[in-house]
Amino acid sequence: MKHRAALLGLMALLGGQPAGAEDAWWIGAEFKPIGLEVAGLSINVISPSWVAASEMAKLPLPPAAMEPGERLQDHEASFERIVDLDQNGSLERAVVGVYASRDGATGRFLAIMPAPNPEGTLLALFETPGSAGFSVLTLDGSRLVWAPCMECDSGCAVQMVPPPPRLECDKIDD
């Protein structure tokens, strides 16, 4: 079953810049969505309004992203996580990326599907229109967090239980 979340305020949250991170490579980074699939799912299955989408893991990053202290692993962040989000004993795959829609709008997304996903099922899709910019997944204890940067203390925790899937966006404690 496909769920969508209209998230007022998420665009502002995911577009925010953390204090002291003016020089971080991910601040202001823009990416061009070019693919027709995300995690093996057609973009038409994910969102009929999309004309292109790309997983962050498949996009080229600037050279600064490979420097010590600037790498994803240095911040315990990733573009994809496989975890049991709904606490039912089965794993889910969460993937972040960027999209472009038919009306020319762009934005960021978080897609959640079963892992593995032989039926091509989408469990949840969260979109934030605006910049086709950087975002990552981190863990805050057992909570999966979608964040706009690797050094900020804000983000959105994914909540799958009780249904429907939703994001709880606020300051995330380190």
N, C-alpha and C positions, 0 to 999 in steps of 0.2 A: 504494500500500500504506500502511495506516494504522499508525503506531507510537505507543505510549504510553510514558511514562516515569514510573515510581514513584520519586519523588525525596525520599528521607529527608533531612532537613536543609534542603531548599530553602525550606520554609515559614519556618523561622527566619531563613534568609539574606534572603529577600525581605521579611521583616517587620522587619528590623533598621533602626536609625536611625543615621545617620552622626554622628560627633562634630562639634559645632558647627553642626548643621543644625536646631536646635530650632524656629526660626522659619520654615523653608521651608514654603511652602503645601502641598507634596505629602506632608509627613510627617503621617500620620494621616488623610489624605484618604480618604474612602469613596465609592464609586460604586454606583449601582443598575443592575444588568444588566436590560435591558428588551427587547432584540431577540430575534428568532427566526432571524436570519442573521448570519454573520460572513464578511466578504469574499466575499459571494455564495453561501456554503455554508449550507445549513440546519443548525441546531444539532443536529438528529437525526443528520446525517451526521458531524458533528464529535464529538459525545458523546451517546449515547442517554440518559445520566443527567441531562443539562442540561434545564432548563425555560426558561431565558433566558440571553442573553449579549449583551455589547455591546463593540464595539471602542472602545478608549480615544479614538481620533480622533473618534468620533461622540458622545462624552459631553461635557456642559457642564463647563467648568473654572471655578474661582473667578476673580474679577477680578484677584487677585494674580498669576495665571498669565500676564497680559499685561504686567506691569511689567518694565522693563529689568533684566536679571540674573536674572529668574525664568522667562523664556520658554524653551521647548524649544530653539530655535535658539541661544540664548545658551550652551547646554551641549552643542551638537552632538548632541542627542538627538531621537528621533522615536518615534511610536507605530507606525510601519510602515517597513520597509526592503525594497527590492528589490535583491538581490545574488545572485551565483552561489555559493551556500553549499556545493554539492557538487563544485565545480570541474569541471563537465562541459561548460561553455560555454553552459548554459541558466540563465536567471534563476529565482530563487525569491522568493516574497513572504512576509515574516515580519510578523505582526500581533499586537499585544498587546491584552489586554482583561480583562474581568471576567465571571464566570459565576455562576449560581445553579443548584443541582441539585434533583432531585425530593425529596430528603430534607431540604431547607432549608439545606444547606450552601452557602457562597459561596467564591469564590477568584479567583485571577488565572490567566490562560492566555497561552501563546505558541503560535500556530498557524502552520505553515509549509506553503505550497502552491506549485505551479508558477506562474510569471508569464509570460504570461497562463495562465488556468486554465479553458479551455472545457469540459473534462470533469468539473469539480467534484471534483478530486482533493485529498485531504489527505495531505501527506507526513509530517508529524509534529505531535503535540500534546503540549505540556508543561503540566501543571496544578499549581498549588500551592494547596491548600485553606487557608481562613482568611479573612483580610480581603479584601473586594472592593476592594482599594486600588490605588494608583498603581504603574505600572511603565512603563519605557521601553526602547527599543533604542538602543544606541550602537555605535560601531565602535572597536575597539582594534586598530589596524593594519588587517589584513584580517579580523579575527575579529569576528563579530556577538556582542554581549553584551546579555543581558536583565538589567536592573537595577531595584531597587526605588526608586531615587531618582536625582537628577541630580548630586549632589555626593558620592556615596559611592565608595569604592574597592573595592567588592565587587559581584559579579554572577555570572552564569552564561554562559560562552561556548558558543555553539551549535557542535556538531561533527556534521557530516553524513557525513564520510568518515573511516575506513571505516564502513559501515553496522553497526548501526542508528543512527539519529539519537539524539543524547544531549546532555545539558548537562554541562559541566565547571564546577562551582561552587567558586569559591575567591576569594581576593583578586585583583583585576584591577589590573595596574600601569598607571598613567597615562602 
